[in-house]
Amino acid sequence: MKRGNFSFELRRKLFHFFFGIFLIFILIYSGRRNLIIFLSFVFIMGCIMIVLMRQGRKIPIADWLEEKFERENVRFPGYGAFWYVVGTLLLVLSLNNANEIAAAIVTLAAGDSAATIFGIRGRHPLPYNRIKTVEGSVAFFVFSLPACLFVGWMGVALAAIASAAESLATPIDDNLLIPITAILFFIMI
């Protein structure tokens, strides 16, 4: 069983983290427009692969990614990656400021990864969401603080609000919830 397996989750979240860092590099060195183009391409190709895989077709790279990184019992192949791409694409389309975009991606890439890695080993469930832990929420907050490199002290508030949102029991995947939270945060400030 993959779910709950620490080495499996560590591998997943390291990929999650490094993909986010890659997106920040595209943003910084190539610009928002090229990041939109890249994410749109990944989104379209991902949708095509999801449809083909649901039809039972074998796609070597997609099958390998699913085997190595996808949790069991997801709604469709590539579920987590799909929402990651949708969330970051929505983020980049909604915000114009590259520093705000980078801060939000750091929060998604580092904060969410740390929440899972530390949360799996956590011993103190949150009182309002027994599936998540205090340790995971604290790790989310701490590992989201590099957002301050892009937006100054607003990064602390972003880390706190995104950590709180991630800790809630919602039907929305974290890879979509965190970017939406960041979008609302930057629109409201």
PyRosetta script that sets phi, psi and omega in degrees:
from pyrosetta import init, pose_from_sequence

init()
pose = pose_from_sequence("MKRGNFSFELRRKLFHFFFGIFLIFILIYSGRRNLIIFLSFVFIMGCIMIVLMRQGRKIPIADWLEEKFERENVRFPGYGAFWYVVGTLLLVLSLNNANEIAAAIVTLAAGDSAATIFGIRGRHPLPYNRIKTVEGSVAFFVFSLPACLFVGWMGVALAAIASAAESLATPIDDNLLIPITAILFFIMI")
pose.set_psi(1, 126.5)
pose.set_omega(1, -177.2)
pose.set_phi(2, -77.4)
pose.set_psi(2, -47.5)
pose.set_omega(2, -172.6)
pose.set_phi(3, -57.6)
pose.set_psi(3, 131.6)
pose.set_omega(3, 179.4)
pose.set_phi(4, 86.5)
pose.set_psi(4, -11.8)
pose.set_omega(4, 178.2)
pose.set_phi(5, -73.5)
pose.set_psi(5, 118.7)
pose.set_omega(5, -173.4)
pose.set_phi(6, -60.1)
pose.set_psi(6, -46.0)
pose.set_omega(6, -177.7)
pose.set_phi(7, -65.5)
pose.set_psi(7, -35.3)
pose.set_omega(7, 176.3)
pose.set_phi(8, -65.0)
pose.set_psi(8, -48.4)
pose.set_omega(8, -179.6)
pose.set_phi(9, -65.2)
pose.set_psi(9, -36.7)
pose.set_omega(9, 177.0)
pose.set_phi(10, -61.5)
pose.set_psi(10, -45.4)
pose.set_omega(10, 178.1)
pose.set_phi(11, -60.9)
pose.set_psi(11, -46.0)
pose.set_omega(11, 179.1)
pose.set_phi(12, -58.6)
pose.set_psi(12, -47.5)
pose.set_omega(12, -173.5)
pose.set_phi(13, -76.2)
pose.set_psi(13, -26.6)
pose.set_omega(13, 173.0)
pose.set_phi(14, -67.5)
pose.set_psi(14, -40.3)
pose.set_omega(14, 175.3)
pose.set_phi(15, -62.9)
pose.set_psi(15, -44.3)
pose.set_omega(15, 177.4)
pose.set_phi(16, -55.8)
pose.set_psi(16, -47.4)
pose.set_omega(16, -178.8)
pose.set_phi(17, -65.0)
pose.set_psi(17, -51.2)
pose.set_omega(17, -175.9)
pose.set_phi(18, -68.4)
pose.set_psi(18, -30.1)
pose.set_omega(18, 174.5)
pose.set_phi(19, -65.1)
pose.set_psi(19, -41.2)
pose.set_omega(19, 176.9)
pose.set_phi(20, -62.6)
pose.set_psi(20, -42.3)
pose.set_omega(20, 178.2)
pose.set_phi(21, -63.3)
pose.set_psi(21, -40.3)
pose.set_omega(21, 176.1)
pose.set_phi(22, -58.8)
pose.set_psi(22, -43.1)
pose.set_omega(22, 178.4)
pose.set_phi(23, -63.0)
pose.set_psi(23, -38.9)
pose.set_omega(23, 178.1)
pose.set_phi(24, -64.7)
pose.set_psi(24, -40.3)
pose.set_omega(24, 177.1)
pose.set_phi(25, -62.0)
pose.set_psi(25, -42.4)
pose.set_omega(25, 176.4)
pose.set_phi(26, -59.5)
pose.set_psi(26, -46.2)
pose.set_omega(26, -179.6)
pose.set_phi(27, -59.6)
pose.set_psi(27, -48.3)
pose.set_omega(27, -175.6)
pose.set_phi(28, -70.6)
pose.set_psi(28, -44.6)
pose.set_omega(28, -172.4)
pose.set_phi(29, -94.5)
pose.set_psi(29, -15.2)
pose.set_omega(29, -177.2)
pose.set_phi(30, -126.4)
pose.set_psi(30, -17.6)
pose.set_omega(30, 175.3)
pose.set_phi(31, 100.6)
pose.set_psi(31, 163.4)
pose.set_omega(31, -178.1)
pose.set_phi(32, -60.3)
pose.set_psi(32, -44.3)
pose.set_omega(32, -178.1)
pose.set_phi(33, -57.7)
pose.set_psi(33, -46.1)
pose.set_omega(33, 179.5)
pose.set_phi(34, -69.5)
pose.set_psi(34, -29.9)
pose.set_omega(34, 175.1)
pose.set_phi(35, -67.6)
pose.set_psi(35, -39.8)
pose.set_omega(35, 176.3)
pose.set_phi(36, -61.8)
pose.set_psi(36, -44.5)
pose.set_omega(36, 179.0)
pose.set_phi(37, -61.2)
pose.set_psi(37, -47.2)
pose.set_omega(37, -179.6)
pose.set_phi(38, -60.7)
pose.set_psi(38, -49.8)
pose.set_omega(38, -178.8)
pose.set_phi(39, -64.9)
pose.set_psi(39, -35.7)
pose.set_omega(39, 177.0)
pose.set_phi(40, -64.4)
pose.set_psi(40, -42.2)
pose.set_omega(40, 176.9)
pose.set_phi(41, -61.7)
pose.set_psi(41, -47.5)
pose.set_omega(41, 179.5)
pose.set_phi(42, -62.0)
pose.set_psi(42, -40.3)
pose.set_omega(42, 179.0)
pose.set_phi(43, -61.8)
pose.set_psi(43, -49.2)
pose.set_omega(43, -178.9)
pose.set_phi(44, -63.2)
pose.set_psi(44, -47.7)
pose.set_omega(44, 179.3)
pose.set_phi(45, -63.1)
pose.set_psi(45, -39.7)
pose.set_omega(45, 178.2)
pose.set_phi(46, -62.9)
pose.set_psi(46, -42.7)
pose.set_omega(46, 178.5)
pose.set_phi(47, -62.4)
pose.set_psi(47, -41.9)
pose.set_omega(47, 178.2)
pose.set_phi(48, -61.6)
pose.set_psi(48, -45.3)
pose.set_omega(48, -180.0)
pose.set_phi(49, -64.5)
pose.set_psi(49, -39.2)
pose.set_omega(49, 178.9)
pose.set_phi(50, -61.7)
pose.set_psi(50, -46.0)
pose.set_omega(50, 179.4)
pose.set_phi(51, -61.3)
pose.set_psi(51, -46.7)
pose.set_omega(51, -179.4)
pose.set_phi(52, -63.7)
pose.set_psi(52, -41.0)
pose.set_omega(52, 179.9)
pose.set_phi(53, -67.1)
pose.set_psi(53, -36.3)
pose.set_omega(53, 177.4)
pose.set_phi(54, -67.1)
pose.set_psi(54, -25.2)
pose.set_omega(54, 176.5)
pose.set_phi(55, -82.9)
pose.set_psi(55, -2.0)
pose.set_omega(55, 178.2)
pose.set_phi(56, 92.5)
pose.set_psi(56, 5.8)
pose.set_omega(56, 179.7)
pose.set_phi(57, -74.7)
pose.set_psi(57, 148.6)
pose.set_omega(57, 178.1)
pose.set_phi(58, -97.6)
pose.set_psi(58, 124.9)
pose.set_omega(58, 176.7)
pose.set_phi(59, -125.5)
pose.set_psi(59, 105.6)
pose.set_omega(59, -169.8)
pose.set_phi(60, -48.9)
pose.set_psi(60, -51.3)
pose.set_omega(60, -176.7)
pose.set_phi(61, -68.1)
pose.set_psi(61, -40.1)
pose.set_omega(61, 179.7)
pose.set_phi(62, -67.0)
pose.set_psi(62, -40.9)
pose.set_omega(62, 178.2)
pose.set_phi(63, -63.0)
pose.set_psi(63, -41.7)
pose.set_omega(63, 178.9)
pose.set_phi(64, -64.2)
pose.set_psi(64, -45.7)
pose.set_omega(64, 179.0)
pose.set_phi(65, -61.3)
pose.set_psi(65, -41.4)
pose.set_omega(65, 179.3)
pose.set_phi(66, -63.7)
pose.set_psi(66, -43.3)
pose.set_omega(66, 180.0)
pose.set_phi(67, -64.0)
pose.set_psi(67, -41.1)
pose.set_omega(67, -174.6)
pose.set_phi(68, -82.9)
pose.set_psi(68, -30.0)
pose.set_omega(68, -168.7)
pose.set_phi(69, -126.7)
pose.set_psi(69, -11.2)
pose.set_omega(69, -175.5)
pose.set_phi(70, -91.7)
pose.set_psi(70, 134.5)
pose.set_omega(70, 175.4)
pose.set_phi(71, -69.9)
pose.set_psi(71, 160.9)
pose.set_omega(71, 177.7)
pose.set_phi(72, -76.3)
pose.set_psi(72, 157.6)
pose.set_omega(72, 173.9)
pose.set_phi(73, 59.0)
pose.set_psi(73, 37.1)
pose.set_omega(73, 175.0)
pose.set_phi(74, -85.0)
pose.set_psi(74, 162.1)
pose.set_omega(74, -175.4)
pose.set_phi(75, -67.2)
pose.set_psi(75, -31.4)
pose.set_omega(75, 178.5)
pose.set_phi(76, -157.8)
pose.set_psi(76, 159.8)
pose.set_omega(76, -179.3)
pose.set_phi(77, -61.0)
pose.set_psi(77, 136.7)
pose.set_omega(77, 179.2)
pose.set_phi(78, 77.4)
pose.set_psi(78, 21.0)
pose.set_omega(78, -174.7)
pose.set_phi(79, -53.3)
pose.set_psi(79, -55.2)
pose.set_omega(79, -177.9)
pose.set_phi(80, -63.9)
pose.set_psi(80, -43.8)
pose.set_omega(80, 179.6)
pose.set_phi(81, -64.3)
pose.set_psi(81, -38.9)
pose.set_omega(81, 178.4)
pose.set_phi(82, -57.3)
pose.set_psi(82, -50.1)
pose.set_omega(82, -178.0)
pose.set_phi(83, -69.2)
pose.set_psi(83, -30.8)
pose.set_omega(83, 176.4)
pose.set_phi(84, -62.4)
pose.set_psi(84, -47.8)
pose.set_omega(84, -179.3)
pose.set_phi(85, -67.4)
pose.set_psi(85, -44.3)
pose.set_omega(85, 178.6)
pose.set_phi(86, -60.8)
pose.set_psi(86, -45.5)
pose.set_omega(86, -179.7)
pose.set_phi(87, -62.1)
pose.set_psi(87, -46.3)
pose.set_omega(87, -179.2)
pose.set_phi(88, -71.1)
pose.set_psi(88, -35.0)
pose.set_omega(88, 176.9)
pose.set_phi(89, -65.0)
pose.set_psi(89, -44.4)
pose.set_omega(89, 176.5)
pose.set_phi(90, -59.2)
pose.set_psi(90, -41.8)
pose.set_omega(90, 178.2)
pose.set_phi(91, -59.9)
pose.set_psi(91, -49.4)
pose.set_omega(91, -176.8)
pose.set_phi(92, -69.2)
pose.set_psi(92, -32.4)
pose.set_omega(92, 177.6)
pose.set_phi(93, -75.2)
pose.set_psi(93, -26.8)
pose.set_omega(93, -175.4)
pose.set_phi(94, -88.6)
pose.set_psi(94, -28.9)
pose.set_omega(94, -177.8)
pose.set_phi(95, -112.4)
pose.set_psi(95, 141.2)
pose.set_omega(95, 178.7)
pose.set_phi(96, -98.4)
pose.set_psi(96, -25.7)
pose.set_omega(96, -175.2)
pose.set_phi(97, -79.2)
pose.set_psi(97, 118.1)
pose.set_omega(97, -177.3)
pose.set_phi(98, -61.2)
pose.set_psi(98, -34.8)
pose.set_omega(98, 179.3)
pose.set_phi(99, -67.5)
pose.set_psi(99, -39.2)
pose.set_omega(99, 177.4)
pose.set_phi(100, -66.3)
pose.set_psi(100, -41.5)
pose.set_omega(100, 177.9)
pose.set_phi(101, -61.2)
pose.set_psi(101, -47.1)
pose.set_omega(101, -179.4)
pose.set_phi(102, -61.9)
pose.set_psi(102, -42.1)
pose.set_omega(102, 178.9)
pose.set_phi(103, -61.5)
pose.set_psi(103, -41.8)
pose.set_omega(103, 179.7)
pose.set_phi(104, -67.1)
pose.set_psi(104, -39.2)
pose.set_omega(104, 178.8)
pose.set_phi(105, -66.9)
pose.set_psi(105, -38.8)
pose.set_omega(105, 175.7)
pose.set_phi(106, -59.0)
pose.set_psi(106, -43.4)
pose.set_omega(106, -179.4)
pose.set_phi(107, -61.8)
pose.set_psi(107, -44.3)
pose.set_omega(107, 178.3)
pose.set_phi(108, -67.2)
pose.set_psi(108, -48.3)
pose.set_omega(108, -174.0)
pose.set_phi(109, -71.2)
pose.set_psi(109, -50.8)
pose.set_omega(109, -175.0)
pose.set_phi(110, -85.9)
pose.set_psi(110, -46.6)
pose.set_omega(110, -177.1)
pose.set_phi(111, -63.2)
pose.set_psi(111, -49.8)
pose.set_omega(111, -178.4)
pose.set_phi(112, -65.6)
pose.set_psi(112, -38.4)
pose.set_omega(112, 177.9)
pose.set_phi(113, -62.4)
pose.set_psi(113, -47.0)
pose.set_omega(113, -179.1)
pose.set_phi(114, -64.4)
pose.set_psi(114, -37.8)
pose.set_omega(114, 179.8)
pose.set_phi(115, -58.4)
pose.set_psi(115, -42.5)
pose.set_omega(115, 179.9)
pose.set_phi(116, -70.6)
pose.set_psi(116, -48.1)
pose.set_omega(116, -176.1)
pose.set_phi(117, -61.2)
pose.set_psi(117, -46.5)
pose.set_omega(117, -179.7)
pose.set_phi(118, -80.6)
pose.set_psi(118, -31.5)
pose.set_omega(118, -178.3)
pose.set_phi(119, -66.5)
pose.set_psi(119, -34.6)
pose.set_omega(119, 178.5)
pose.set_phi(120, -58.8)
pose.set_psi(120, -38.3)
pose.set_omega(120, -178.8)
pose.set_phi(121, -89.5)
pose.set_psi(121, -4.3)
pose.set_omega(121, -177.5)
pose.set_phi(122, -64.2)
pose.set_psi(122, 149.6)
pose.set_omega(122, -177.4)
pose.set_phi(123, -115.8)
pose.set_psi(123, -2.3)
pose.set_omega(123, -174.1)
pose.set_phi(124, -122.8)
pose.set_psi(124, 94.1)
pose.set_omega(124, -179.9)
pose.set_phi(125, -63.2)
pose.set_psi(125, 147.5)
pose.set_omega(125, 175.4)
pose.set_phi(126, -67.9)
pose.set_psi(126, 140.8)
pose.set_omega(126, -177.7)
pose.set_phi(127, -65.2)
pose.set_psi(127, -26.1)
pose.set_omega(127, -177.2)
pose.set_phi(128, -102.4)
pose.set_psi(128, -3.8)
pose.set_omega(128, 176.3)
pose.set_phi(129, -154.0)
pose.set_psi(129, 91.7)
pose.set_omega(129, -173.6)
pose.set_phi(130, -66.2)
pose.set_psi(130, -12.5)
pose.set_omega(130, 179.0)
pose.set_phi(131, -77.9)
pose.set_psi(131, -27.8)
pose.set_omega(131, -178.3)
pose.set_phi(132, -105.9)
pose.set_psi(132, 160.6)
pose.set_omega(132, -175.2)
pose.set_phi(133, -119.1)
pose.set_psi(133, 159.3)
pose.set_omega(133, 174.6)
pose.set_phi(134, -59.8)
pose.set_psi(134, -42.7)
pose.set_omega(134, -179.0)
pose.set_phi(135, -60.4)
pose.set_psi(135, -40.8)
pose.set_omega(135, 178.1)
pose.set_phi(136, -65.1)
pose.set_psi(136, -41.9)
pose.set_omega(136, 179.7)
pose.set_phi(137, -67.3)
pose.set_psi(137, -40.8)
pose.set_omega(137, 177.3)
pose.set_phi(138, -64.4)
pose.set_psi(138, -43.0)
pose.set_omega(138, 178.2)
pose.set_phi(139, -62.2)
pose.set_psi(139, -41.4)
pose.set_omega(139, 177.2)
pose.set_phi(140, -55.8)
pose.set_psi(140, -50.2)
pose.set_omega(140, -178.9)
pose.set_phi(141, -60.0)
pose.set_psi(141, -51.7)
pose.set_omega(141, -176.0)
pose.set_phi(142, -62.1)
pose.set_psi(142, -45.4)
pose.set_omega(142, -176.8)
pose.set_phi(143, -77.3)
pose.set_psi(143, -9.1)
pose.set_omega(143, 173.6)
pose.set_phi(144, -88.2)
pose.set_psi(144, -12.8)
pose.set_omega(144, -176.8)
pose.set_phi(145, -60.7)
pose.set_psi(145, -25.1)
pose.set_omega(145, 173.9)
pose.set_phi(146, -58.9)
pose.set_psi(146, -10.9)
pose.set_omega(146, 172.5)
pose.set_phi(147, -57.5)
pose.set_psi(147, -27.0)
pose.set_omega(147, 178.1)
pose.set_phi(148, -60.3)
pose.set_psi(148, -26.6)
pose.set_omega(148, 178.0)
pose.set_phi(149, -61.9)
pose.set_psi(149, -26.0)
pose.set_omega(149, -176.3)
pose.set_phi(150, -101.4)
pose.set_psi(150, -32.9)
pose.set_omega(150, -174.5)
pose.set_phi(151, -128.0)
pose.set_psi(151, 16.0)
pose.set_omega(151, 179.1)
pose.set_phi(152, 67.2)
pose.set_psi(152, -147.4)
pose.set_omega(152, -174.9)
pose.set_phi(153, -66.2)
pose.set_psi(153, -15.3)
pose.set_omega(153, 174.8)
pose.set_phi(154, -62.2)
pose.set_psi(154, -23.7)
pose.set_omega(154, 178.5)
pose.set_phi(155, -61.9)
pose.set_psi(155, -30.6)
pose.set_omega(155, 178.3)
pose.set_phi(156, -67.1)
pose.set_psi(156, -45.4)
pose.set_omega(156, 178.6)
pose.set_phi(157, -64.4)
pose.set_psi(157, -42.1)
pose.set_omega(157, 177.6)
pose.set_phi(158, -59.9)
pose.set_psi(158, -45.5)
pose.set_omega(158, 179.6)
pose.set_phi(159, -60.3)
pose.set_psi(159, -42.5)
pose.set_omega(159, -178.6)
pose.set_phi(160, -67.7)
pose.set_psi(160, -45.6)
pose.set_omega(160, -177.8)
pose.set_phi(161, -68.5)
pose.set_psi(161, -42.7)
pose.set_omega(161, 179.2)
pose.set_phi(162, -66.2)
pose.set_psi(162, -37.3)
pose.set_omega(162, 177.1)
pose.set_phi(163, -62.8)
pose.set_psi(163, -42.9)
pose.set_omega(163, 178.4)
pose.set_phi(164, -64.3)
pose.set_psi(164, -44.1)
pose.set_omega(164, 179.8)
pose.set_phi(165, -62.7)
pose.set_psi(165, -42.7)
pose.set_omega(165, -178.6)
pose.set_phi(166, -64.8)
pose.set_psi(166, -28.1)
pose.set_omega(166, -176.9)
pose.set_phi(167, -78.8)
pose.set_psi(167, -13.8)
pose.set_omega(167, -177.6)
pose.set_phi(168, -74.7)
pose.set_psi(168, 152.1)
pose.set_omega(168, 174.5)
pose.set_phi(169, -88.7)
pose.set_psi(169, 97.8)
pose.set_omega(169, 179.5)
pose.set_phi(170, -126.6)
pose.set_psi(170, 158.8)
pose.set_omega(170, 176.7)
pose.set_phi(171, -78.6)
pose.set_psi(171, -4.3)
pose.set_omega(171, -178.0)
pose.set_phi(172, -86.4)
pose.set_psi(172, 130.2)
pose.set_omega(172, 178.0)
pose.set_phi(173, -60.7)
pose.set_psi(173, 140.3)
pose.set_omega(173, -179.7)
pose.set_phi(174, -55.9)
pose.set_psi(174, -33.3)
pose.set_omega(174, -178.7)
pose.set_phi(175, -68.3)
pose.set_psi(175, -15.2)
pose.set_omega(175, 172.9)
pose.set_phi(176, -103.5)
pose.set_psi(176, -39.8)
pose.set_omega(176, -177.9)
pose.set_phi(177, -61.2)
pose.set_psi(177, -43.4)
pose.set_omega(177, -177.3)
pose.set_phi(178, -65.9)
pose.set_psi(178, -47.8)
pose.set_omega(178, 176.0)
pose.set_phi(179, -60.9)
pose.set_psi(179, -39.0)
pose.set_omega(179, 178.2)
pose.set_phi(180, -63.5)
pose.set_psi(180, -41.5)
pose.set_omega(180, 177.2)
pose.set_phi(181, -60.1)
pose.set_psi(181, -44.0)
pose.set_omega(181, 179.8)
pose.set_phi(182, -65.5)
pose.set_psi(182, -41.4)
pose.set_omega(182, 178.5)
pose.set_phi(183, -59.5)
pose.set_psi(183, -49.9)
pose.set_omega(183, 179.9)
pose.set_phi(184, -61.4)
pose.set_psi(184, -40.4)
pose.set_omega(184, 178.2)
pose.set_phi(185, -58.8)
pose.set_psi(185, -50.3)
pose.set_omega(185, -176.5)
pose.set_phi(186, -73.1)
pose.set_psi(186, -27.9)
pose.set_omega(186, 176.1)
pose.set_phi(187, -70.4)
pose.set_psi(187, -37.0)
pose.set_omega(187, -175.3)
pose.set_phi(188, -81.6)
pose.set_psi(188, -19.8)
pose.set_omega(188, -179.3)
pose.set_phi(189, -87.1)
pose.dump_pdb("model.pdb")
